Amino acid sequence: MPASIREEVGHFLDSAVTSDTVTRLSCPSCGSAHVAQVLGDNGGISYVCTACGHSWS
């Protein structure tokens, strides 16, 4: 991640790591925690696994 982005979101990342209420997503296909949240075509939220390419909503 570029340094400028880390500076902008660093406080969010720090609070997420130390929070007791963090919910981590995992891919239902391969179990990987490498999941990205994406905006769907109809404006809804979808998820895609960056490890295996599986997508779901």
N, CA, C, O and CB atoms as a CASP TS submission, in Angstrom:
PFRMAT TS
TARGET T0000
AUTHOR 0000-0000-0000
METHOD Language model
MODEL 1
PARENT N/A
ATOM      1  N   MET     1       0.850  -1.167   0.000  1.00  0.00           N
ATOM      2  CA  MET     1       0.000   0.000   0.000  1.00  0.00           C
ATOM      3  C   MET     1       0.901   1.237   0.000  1.00  0.00           C
ATOM      4  O   MET     1       1.853   1.301   0.778  1.00  0.00           O
ATOM      5  CB  MET     1      -0.970  -0.006   1.226  1.00  0.00           C
ATOM      6  N   PRO     2       0.616   2.219  -0.858  1.00  0.00           N
ATOM      7  CA  PRO     2       1.438   3.428  -0.872  1.00  0.00           C
ATOM      8  C   PRO     2       1.409   4.147   0.465  1.00  0.00           C
ATOM      9  O   PRO     2       0.411   4.099   1.184  1.00  0.00           O
ATOM     10  CB  PRO     2       0.972   4.365  -1.968  1.00  0.00           C
ATOM     11  N   ALA     3       2.496   4.807   0.792  1.00  0.00           N
ATOM     12  CA  ALA     3       2.622   5.481   2.086  1.00  0.00           C
ATOM     13  C   ALA     3       1.503   6.489   2.309  1.00  0.00           C
ATOM     14  O   ALA     3       1.003   6.596   3.429  1.00  0.00           O
ATOM     15  CB  ALA     3       3.970   6.179   2.186  1.00  0.00           C
ATOM     16  N   SER     4       1.093   7.231   1.284  1.00  0.00           N
ATOM     17  CA  SER     4       0.054   8.241   1.462  1.00  0.00           C
ATOM     18  C   SER     4      -1.271   7.611   1.879  1.00  0.00           C
ATOM     19  O   SER     4      -2.003   8.183   2.687  1.00  0.00           O
ATOM     20  CB  SER     4      -0.132   9.041   0.176  1.00  0.00           C
ATOM     21  N   ILE     5      -1.582   6.441   1.336  1.00  0.00           N
ATOM     22  CA  ILE     5      -2.818   5.758   1.720  1.00  0.00           C
ATOM     23  C   ILE     5      -2.701   5.249   3.149  1.00  0.00           C
ATOM     24  O   ILE     5      -3.650   5.364   3.924  1.00  0.00           O
ATOM     25  CB  ILE     5      -3.128   4.589   0.753  1.00  0.00           C
ATOM     26  N   ARG     6      -1.550   4.687   3.509  1.00  0.00           N
ATOM     27  CA  ARG     6      -1.354   4.215   4.879  1.00  0.00           C
ATOM     28  C   ARG     6      -1.529   5.345   5.878  1.00  0.00           C
ATOM     29  O   ARG     6      -2.110   5.150   6.946  1.00  0.00           O
ATOM     30  CB  ARG     6       0.028   3.590   5.036  1.00  0.00           C
ATOM     31  N   GLU     7      -1.029   6.522   5.537  1.00  0.00           N
ATOM     32  CA  GLU     7      -1.170   7.665   6.438  1.00  0.00           C
ATOM     33  C   GLU     7      -2.634   8.048   6.608  1.00  0.00           C
ATOM     34  O   GLU     7      -3.058   8.405   7.708  1.00  0.00           O
ATOM     35  CB  GLU     7      -0.370   8.862   5.914  1.00  0.00           C
ATOM     36  N   GLU     8      -3.401   7.978   5.543  1.00  0.00           N
ATOM     37  CA  GLU     8      -4.810   8.363   5.588  1.00  0.00           C
ATOM     38  C   GLU     8      -5.668   7.359   6.365  1.00  0.00           C
ATOM     39  O   GLU     8      -6.584   7.767   7.079  1.00  0.00           O
ATOM     40  CB  GLU     8      -5.346   8.509   4.177  1.00  0.00           C
ATOM     41  N   VAL     9      -5.396   6.073   6.243  1.00  0.00           N
ATOM     42  CA  VAL     9      -6.250   5.059   6.868  1.00  0.00           C
ATOM     43  C   VAL     9      -5.598   4.365   8.050  1.00  0.00           C
ATOM     44  O   VAL     9      -6.190   3.458   8.635  1.00  0.00           O
ATOM     45  CB  VAL     9      -6.643   4.032   5.852  1.00  0.00           C
ATOM     46  N   GLY    10      -4.396   4.772   8.408  1.00  0.00           N
ATOM     47  CA  GLY    10      -3.666   4.102   9.484  1.00  0.00           C
ATOM     48  C   GLY    10      -4.425   4.018  10.783  1.00  0.00           C
ATOM     49  O   GLY    10      -4.391   2.986  11.454  1.00  0.00           O
ATOM     50  N   HIS    11      -5.115   5.092  11.153  1.00  0.00           N
ATOM     51  CA  HIS    11      -5.857   5.075  12.416  1.00  0.00           C
ATOM     52  C   HIS    11      -7.020   4.088  12.370  1.00  0.00           C
ATOM     53  O   HIS    11      -7.379   3.514  13.399  1.00  0.00           O
ATOM     54  CB  HIS    11      -6.376   6.474  12.743  1.00  0.00           C
ATOM     55  N   PHE    12      -7.617   3.879  11.187  1.00  0.00           N
ATOM     56  CA  PHE    12      -8.672   2.877  11.062  1.00  0.00           C
ATOM     57  C   PHE    12      -8.099   1.469  11.216  1.00  0.00           C
ATOM     58  O   PHE    12      -8.681   0.617  11.887  1.00  0.00           O
ATOM     59  CB  PHE    12      -9.388   3.016   9.707  1.00  0.00           C
ATOM     60  N   LEU    13      -6.953   1.244  10.586  1.00  0.00           N
ATOM     61  CA  LEU    13      -6.319  -0.065  10.671  1.00  0.00           C
ATOM     62  C   LEU    13      -5.888  -0.371  12.098  1.00  0.00           C
ATOM     63  O   LEU    13      -6.067  -1.491  12.576  1.00  0.00           O
ATOM     64  CB  LEU    13      -5.119  -0.138   9.731  1.00  0.00           C
ATOM     65  N   ASP    14      -5.316   0.625  12.785  1.00  0.00           N
ATOM     66  CA  ASP    14      -4.878   0.427  14.160  1.00  0.00           C
ATOM     67  C   ASP    14      -6.052   0.086  15.064  1.00  0.00           C
ATOM     68  O   ASP    14      -5.946  -0.813  15.899  1.00  0.00           O
ATOM     69  CB  ASP    14      -4.164   1.671  14.675  1.00  0.00           C
ATOM     70  N   SER    15      -7.173   0.790  14.913  1.00  0.00           N
ATOM     71  CA  SER    15      -8.321   0.530  15.772  1.00  0.00           C
ATOM     72  C   SER    15      -8.946  -0.819  15.460  1.00  0.00           C
ATOM     73  O   SER    15      -9.460  -1.480  16.362  1.00  0.00           O
ATOM     74  CB  SER    15      -9.357   1.633  15.622  1.00  0.00           C
ATOM     75  N   ALA    16      -8.913  -1.241  14.199  1.00  0.00           N
ATOM     76  CA  ALA    16      -9.468  -2.543  13.831  1.00  0.00           C
ATOM     77  C   ALA    16      -8.648  -3.676  14.421  1.00  0.00           C
ATOM     78  O   ALA    16      -9.200  -4.693  14.841  1.00  0.00           O
ATOM     79  CB  ALA    16      -9.536  -2.685  12.314  1.00  0.00           C
ATOM     80  N   VAL    17      -7.349  -3.506  14.453  1.00  0.00           N
ATOM     81  CA  VAL    17      -6.463  -4.550  14.973  1.00  0.00           C
ATOM     82  C   VAL    17      -6.623  -4.692  16.479  1.00  0.00           C
ATOM     83  O   VAL    17      -6.525  -5.800  17.005  1.00  0.00           O
ATOM     84  CB  VAL    17      -5.001  -4.240  14.626  1.00  0.00           C
ATOM     85  N   THR    18      -6.868  -3.590  17.182  1.00  0.00           N
ATOM     86  CA  THR    18      -6.956  -3.643  18.637  1.00  0.00           C
ATOM     87  C   THR    18      -8.381  -3.807  19.142  1.00  0.00           C
ATOM     88  O   THR    18      -8.587  -3.995  20.341  1.00  0.00           O
ATOM     89  CB  THR    18      -6.358  -2.401  19.227  1.00  0.00           C
ATOM     90  N   SER    19      -9.359  -3.740  18.267  1.00  0.00           N
ATOM     91  CA  SER    19     -10.753  -3.835  18.679  1.00  0.00           C
ATOM     92  C   SER    19     -11.129  -5.282  18.987  1.00  0.00           C
ATOM     93  O   SER    19     -10.672  -6.212  18.323  1.00  0.00           O
ATOM     94  CB  SER    19     -11.672  -3.267  17.593  1.00  0.00           C
ATOM     95  N   ASP    20     -11.972  -5.452  20.009  1.00  0.00           N
ATOM     96  CA  ASP    20     -12.476  -6.783  20.344  1.00  0.00           C
ATOM     97  C   ASP    20     -13.678  -7.153  19.486  1.00  0.00           C
ATOM     98  O   ASP    20     -14.114  -8.303  19.503  1.00  0.00           O
ATOM     99  CB  ASP    20     -12.851  -6.851  21.821  1.00  0.00           C
ATOM    100  N   THR    21     -14.220  -6.195  18.735  1.00  0.00           N
ATOM    101  CA  THR    21     -15.435  -6.439  17.964  1.00  0.00           C
ATOM    102  C   THR    21     -15.165  -6.587  16.472  1.00  0.00           C
ATOM    103  O   THR    21     -16.076  -6.419  15.661  1.00  0.00           O
ATOM    104  CB  THR    21     -16.416  -5.322  18.189  1.00  0.00           C
ATOM    105  N   VAL    22     -13.938  -6.896  16.104  1.00  0.00           N
ATOM    106  CA  VAL    22     -13.593  -7.055  14.695  1.00  0.00           C
ATOM    107  C   VAL    22     -14.229  -8.342  14.163  1.00  0.00           C
ATOM    108  O   VAL    22     -14.110  -9.410  14.763  1.00  0.00           O
ATOM    109  CB  VAL    22     -12.046  -7.079  14.500  1.00  0.00           C
ATOM    110  N   THR    23     -14.902  -8.210  13.029  1.00  0.00           N
ATOM    111  CA  THR    23     -15.464  -9.372  12.355  1.00  0.00           C
ATOM    112  C   THR    23     -14.650  -9.605  11.098  1.00  0.00           C
ATOM    113  O   THR    23     -14.560  -8.722  10.245  1.00  0.00           O
ATOM    114  CB  THR    23     -16.982  -9.176  12.024  1.00  0.00           C
ATOM    115  N   ARG    24     -14.068 -10.762  10.976  1.00  0.00           N
ATOM    116  CA  ARG    24     -13.254 -11.064   9.809  1.00  0.00           C
ATOM    117  C   ARG    24     -14.031 -11.995   8.890  1.00  0.00           C
ATOM    118  O   ARG    24     -14.612 -12.992   9.317  1.00  0.00           O
ATOM    119  CB  ARG    24     -11.900 -11.696  10.221  1.00  0.00           C
ATOM    120  N   LEU    25     -14.018 -11.635   7.623  1.00  0.00           N
ATOM    121  CA  LEU    25     -14.659 -12.471   6.622  1.00  0.00           C
ATOM    122  C   LEU    25     -13.678 -13.510   6.123  1.00  0.00           C
ATOM    123  O   LEU    25     -12.472 -13.271   6.077  1.00  0.00           O
ATOM    124  CB  LEU    25     -15.191 -11.626   5.457  1.00  0.00           C
ATOM    125  N   SER    26     -14.191 -14.640   5.758  1.00  0.00           N
ATOM    126  CA  SER    26     -13.360 -15.639   5.100  1.00  0.00           C
ATOM    127  C   SER    26     -14.144 -16.167   3.906  1.00  0.00           C
ATOM    128  O   SER    26     -15.375 -16.203   3.919  1.00  0.00           O
ATOM    129  CB  SER    26     -12.956 -16.800   6.083  1.00  0.00           C
ATOM    130  N   CYS    27     -13.432 -16.563   2.906  1.00  0.00           N
ATOM    131  CA  CYS    27     -14.039 -17.063   1.680  1.00  0.00           C
ATOM    132  C   CYS    27     -14.774 -18.378   1.971  1.00  0.00           C
ATOM    133  O   CYS    27     -14.196 -19.296   2.554  1.00  0.00           O
ATOM    134  CB  CYS    27     -12.961 -17.263   0.574  1.00  0.00           C
ATOM    135  N   PRO    28     -16.036 -18.467   1.569  1.00  0.00           N
ATOM    136  CA  PRO    28     -16.763 -19.723   1.796  1.00  0.00           C
ATOM    137  C   PRO    28     -16.273 -20.855   0.897  1.00  0.00           C
ATOM    138  O   PRO    28     -16.586 -22.021   1.137  1.00  0.00           O
ATOM    139  CB  PRO    28     -18.247 -19.507   1.572  1.00  0.00           C
ATOM    140  N   SER    29     -15.509 -20.514  -0.133  1.00  0.00           N
ATOM    141  CA  SER    29     -15.007 -21.538  -1.042  1.00  0.00           C
ATOM    142  C   SER    29     -13.678 -22.127  -0.579  1.00  0.00           C
ATOM    143  O   SER    29     -13.519 -23.345  -0.500  1.00  0.00           O
ATOM    144  CB  SER    29     -14.852 -20.963  -2.429  1.00  0.00           C
ATOM    145  N   CYS    30     -12.709 -21.229  -0.268  1.00  0.00           N
ATOM    146  CA  CYS    30     -11.372 -21.732   0.074  1.00  0.00           C
ATOM    147  C   CYS    30     -10.961 -21.440   1.518  1.00  0.00           C
ATOM    148  O   CYS    30      -9.954 -21.972   1.985  1.00  0.00           O
ATOM    149  CB  CYS    30     -10.352 -21.132  -0.860  1.00  0.00           C
ATOM    150  N   GLY    31     -11.722 -20.603   2.237  1.00  0.00           N
ATOM    151  CA  GLY    31     -11.422 -20.297   3.630  1.00  0.00           C
ATOM    152  C   GLY    31     -10.413 -19.181   3.828  1.00  0.00           C
ATOM    153  O   GLY    31     -10.078 -18.856   4.967  1.00  0.00           O
ATOM    154  N   SER    32      -9.920 -18.584   2.751  1.00  0.00           N
ATOM    155  CA  SER    32      -8.931 -17.522   2.854  1.00  0.00           C
ATOM    156  C   SER    32      -9.532 -16.271   3.494  1.00  0.00           C
ATOM    157  O   SER    32     -10.715 -15.982   3.318  1.00  0.00           O
ATOM    158  CB  SER    32      -8.365 -17.190   1.474  1.00  0.00           C
ATOM    159  N   ALA    33      -8.714 -15.542   4.229  1.00  0.00           N
ATOM    160  CA  ALA    33      -9.141 -14.275   4.824  1.00  0.00           C
ATOM    161  C   ALA    33      -8.863 -13.107   3.886  1.00  0.00           C
ATOM    162  O   ALA    33      -9.121 -11.958   4.246  1.00  0.00           O
ATOM    163  CB  ALA    33      -8.436 -14.050   6.165  1.00  0.00           C
ATOM    164  N   HIS    34      -8.347 -13.374   2.702  1.00  0.00           N
ATOM    165  CA  HIS    34      -8.046 -12.324   1.726  1.00  0.00           C
ATOM    166  C   HIS    34      -9.314 -12.003   0.936  1.00  0.00           C
ATOM    167  O   HIS    34      -9.501 -12.476  -0.185  1.00  0.00           O
ATOM    168  CB  HIS    34      -6.890 -12.760   0.766  1.00  0.00           C
ATOM    169  N   VAL    35     -10.180 -11.189   1.545  1.00  0.00           N
ATOM    170  CA  VAL    35     -11.479 -10.867   0.982  1.00  0.00           C
ATOM    171  C   VAL    35     -11.574  -9.362   0.769  1.00  0.00           C
ATOM    172  O   VAL    35     -11.231  -8.577   1.653  1.00  0.00           O
ATOM    173  CB  VAL    35     -12.618 -11.369   1.898  1.00  0.00           C
ATOM    174  N   ALA    36     -12.042  -8.969  -0.406  1.00  0.00           N
ATOM    175  CA  ALA    36     -12.240  -7.559  -0.720  1.00  0.00           C
ATOM    176  C   ALA    36     -13.739  -7.283  -0.843  1.00  0.00           C
ATOM    177  O   ALA    36     -14.493  -8.100  -1.372  1.00  0.00           O
ATOM    178  CB  ALA    36     -11.490  -7.167  -2.032  1.00  0.00           C
ATOM    179  N   GLN    37     -14.152  -6.128  -0.351  1.00  0.00           N
ATOM    180  CA  GLN    37     -15.530  -5.698  -0.472  1.00  0.00           C
ATOM    181  C   GLN    37     -15.635  -4.860  -1.740  1.00  0.00           C
ATOM    182  O   GLN    37     -14.828  -3.953  -1.948  1.00  0.00           O
ATOM    183  CB  GLN    37     -15.997  -4.895   0.792  1.00  0.00           C
ATOM    184  N   VAL    38     -16.615  -5.149  -2.588  1.00  0.00           N
ATOM    185  CA  VAL    38     -16.771  -4.432  -3.853  1.00  0.00           C
ATOM    186  C   VAL    38     -18.218  -3.980  -4.011  1.00  0.00           C
ATOM    187  O   VAL    38     -19.139  -4.580  -3.457  1.00  0.00           O
ATOM    188  CB  VAL    38     -16.344  -5.322  -5.048  1.00  0.00           C
ATOM    189  N   LEU    39     -18.395  -2.914  -4.774  1.00  0.00           N
ATOM    190  CA  LEU    39     -19.723  -2.406  -5.064  1.00  0.00           C
ATOM    191  C   LEU    39     -20.287  -3.167  -6.250  1.00  0.00           C
ATOM    192  O   LEU    39     -19.661  -3.233  -7.308  1.00  0.00           O
ATOM    193  CB  LEU    39     -19.692  -0.882  -5.343  1.00  0.00           C
ATOM    194  N   GLY    40     -21.466  -3.737  -6.077  1.00  0.00           N
ATOM    195  CA  GLY    40     -22.077  -4.515  -7.140  1.00  0.00           C
ATOM    196  C   GLY    40     -22.713  -3.634  -8.203  1.00  0.00           C
ATOM    197  O   GLY    40     -22.824  -2.421  -8.024  1.00  0.00           O
ATOM    198  N   ASP    41     -23.130  -4.239  -9.306  1.00  0.00           N
ATOM    199  CA  ASP    41     -23.751  -3.516 -10.417  1.00  0.00           C
ATOM    200  C   ASP    41     -25.025  -2.796 -10.012  1.00  0.00           C
ATOM    201  O   ASP    41     -25.307  -1.710 -10.519  1.00  0.00           O
ATOM    202  CB  ASP    41     -24.052  -4.466 -11.542  1.00  0.00           C
ATOM    203  N   ASN    42     -25.791  -3.375  -9.118  1.00  0.00           N
ATOM    204  CA  ASN    42     -27.059  -2.789  -8.701  1.00  0.00           C
ATOM    205  C   ASN    42     -26.909  -1.895  -7.462  1.00  0.00           C
ATOM    206  O   ASN    42     -27.905  -1.507  -6.852  1.00  0.00           O
ATOM    207  CB  ASN    42     -28.067  -3.891  -8.422  1.00  0.00           C
ATOM    208  N   GLY    43     -25.683  -1.575  -7.097  1.00  0.00           N
ATOM    209  CA  GLY    43     -25.442  -0.719  -5.940  1.00  0.00           C
ATOM    210  C   GLY    43     -25.292  -1.481  -4.637  1.00  0.00           C
ATOM    211  O   GLY    43     -25.014  -0.872  -3.604  1.00  0.00           O
ATOM    212  N   GLY    44     -25.468  -2.791  -4.654  1.00  0.00           N
ATOM    213  CA  GLY    44     -25.306  -3.597  -3.457  1.00  0.00           C
ATOM    214  C   GLY    44     -23.840  -3.880  -3.172  1.00  0.00           C
ATOM    215  O   GLY    44     -22.957  -3.540  -3.959  1.00  0.00           O
ATOM    216  N   ILE    45     -23.607  -4.498  -2.047  1.00  0.00           N
ATOM    217  CA  ILE    45     -22.241  -4.844  -1.650  1.00  0.00           C
ATOM    218  C   ILE    45     -21.999  -6.319  -1.945  1.00  0.00           C
ATOM    219  O   ILE    45     -22.824  -7.172  -1.619  1.00  0.00           O
ATOM    220  CB  ILE    45     -21.997  -4.534  -0.138  1.00  0.00           C
ATOM    221  N   SER    46     -20.886  -6.601  -2.553  1.00  0.00           N
ATOM    222  CA  SER    46     -20.465  -7.970  -2.819  1.00  0.00           C
ATOM    223  C   SER    46     -19.059  -8.157  -2.277  1.00  0.00           C
ATOM    224  O   SER    46     -18.393  -7.192  -1.901  1.00  0.00           O
ATOM    225  CB  SER    46     -20.524  -8.296  -4.340  1.00  0.00           C
ATOM    226  N   TYR    47     -18.618  -9.390  -2.241  1.00  0.00           N
ATOM    227  CA  TYR    47     -17.284  -9.718  -1.752  1.00  0.00           C
ATOM    228  C   TYR    47     -16.599 -10.598  -2.775  1.00  0.00           C
ATOM    229  O   TYR    47     -17.245 -11.382  -3.470  1.00  0.00           O
ATOM    230  CB  TYR    47     -17.343 -10.419  -0.369  1.00  0.00           C
ATOM    231  N   VAL    48     -15.285 -10.462  -2.862  1.00  0.00           N
ATOM    232  CA  VAL    48     -14.507 -11.309  -3.760  1.00  0.00           C
ATOM    233  C   VAL    48     -13.251 -11.765  -3.021  1.00  0.00           C
ATOM    234  O   VAL    48     -12.593 -10.974  -2.344  1.00  0.00           O
ATOM    235  CB  VAL    48     -14.142 -10.552  -5.083  1.00  0.00           C
ATOM    236  N   CYS    49     -12.935 -13.028  -3.159  1.00  0.00           N
ATOM    237  CA  CYS    49     -11.730 -13.589  -2.560  1.00  0.00           C
ATOM    238  C   CYS    49     -10.569 -13.308  -3.504  1.00  0.00           C
ATOM    239  O   CYS    49     -10.593 -13.714  -4.666  1.00  0.00           O
ATOM    240  CB  CYS    49     -11.882 -15.126  -2.286  1.00  0.00           C
ATOM    241  N   THR    50      -9.563 -12.618  -3.004  1.00  0.00           N
ATOM    242  CA  THR    50      -8.418 -12.306  -3.850  1.00  0.00           C
ATOM    243  C   THR    50      -7.462 -13.492  -3.960  1.00  0.00           C
ATOM    244  O   THR    50      -6.503 -13.438  -4.731  1.00  0.00           O
ATOM    245  CB  THR    50      -7.678 -11.089  -3.304  1.00  0.00           C
ATOM    246  N   ALA    51      -7.702 -14.546  -3.214  1.00  0.00           N
ATOM    247  CA  ALA    51      -6.862 -15.736  -3.290  1.00  0.00           C
ATOM    248  C   ALA    51      -7.361 -16.693  -4.390  1.00  0.00           C
ATOM    249  O   ALA    51      -6.565 -17.213  -5.173  1.00  0.00           O
ATOM    250  CB  ALA    51      -6.836 -16.454  -1.924  1.00  0.00           C
ATOM    251  N   CYS    52      -8.681 -16.918  -4.441  1.00  0.00           N
ATOM    252  CA  CYS    52      -9.190 -17.908  -5.409  1.00  0.00           C
ATOM    253  C   CYS    52     -10.141 -17.306  -6.438  1.00  0.00           C
ATOM    254  O   CYS    52     -10.477 -17.980  -7.411  1.00  0.00           O
ATOM    255  CB  CYS    52      -9.898 -19.026  -4.675  1.00  0.00           C
ATOM    256  N   GLY    53     -10.587 -16.060  -6.258  1.00  0.00           N
ATOM    257  CA  GLY    53     -11.457 -15.411  -7.225  1.00  0.00           C
ATOM    258  C   GLY    53     -12.940 -15.634  -7.000  1.00  0.00           C
ATOM    259  O   GLY    53     -13.755 -15.087  -7.744  1.00  0.00           O
ATOM    260  N   HIS    54     -13.320 -16.417  -6.000  1.00  0.00           N
ATOM    261  CA  HIS    54     -14.742 -16.658  -5.719  1.00  0.00           C
ATOM    262  C   HIS    54     -15.401 -15.358  -5.301  1.00  0.00           C
ATOM    263  O   HIS    54     -14.812 -14.587  -4.543  1.00  0.00           O
ATOM    264  CB  HIS    54     -14.921 -17.736  -4.616  1.00  0.00           C
ATOM    265  N   SER    55     -16.609 -15.097  -5.776  1.00  0.00           N
ATOM    266  CA  SER    55     -17.333 -13.891  -5.380  1.00  0.00           C
ATOM    267  C   SER    55     -18.705 -14.277  -4.838  1.00  0.00           C
ATOM    268  O   SER    55     -19.282 -15.289  -5.236  1.00  0.00           O
ATOM    269  CB  SER    55     -17.472 -12.909  -6.574  1.00  0.00           C
ATOM    270  N   TRP    56     -19.213 -13.461  -3.933  1.00  0.00           N
ATOM    271  CA  TRP    56     -20.512 -13.702  -3.313  1.00  0.00           C
ATOM    272  C   TRP    56     -21.054 -12.398  -2.753  1.00  0.00           C
ATOM    273  O   TRP    56     -20.331 -11.407  -2.649  1.00  0.00           O
ATOM    274  CB  TRP    56     -20.408 -14.773  -2.200  1.00  0.00           C
ATOM    275  N   SER    57     -22.328 -12.407  -2.393  1.00  0.00           N
ATOM    276  CA  SER    57     -22.952 -11.222  -1.792  1.00  0.00           C
ATOM    277  C   SER    57     -23.802 -11.626  -0.611  1.00  0.00           C
ATOM    278  O   SER    57     -24.412 -10.771   0.031  1.00  0.00           O
ATOM    279  CB  SER    57     -23.804 -10.464  -2.822  1.00  0.00           C
TER
END
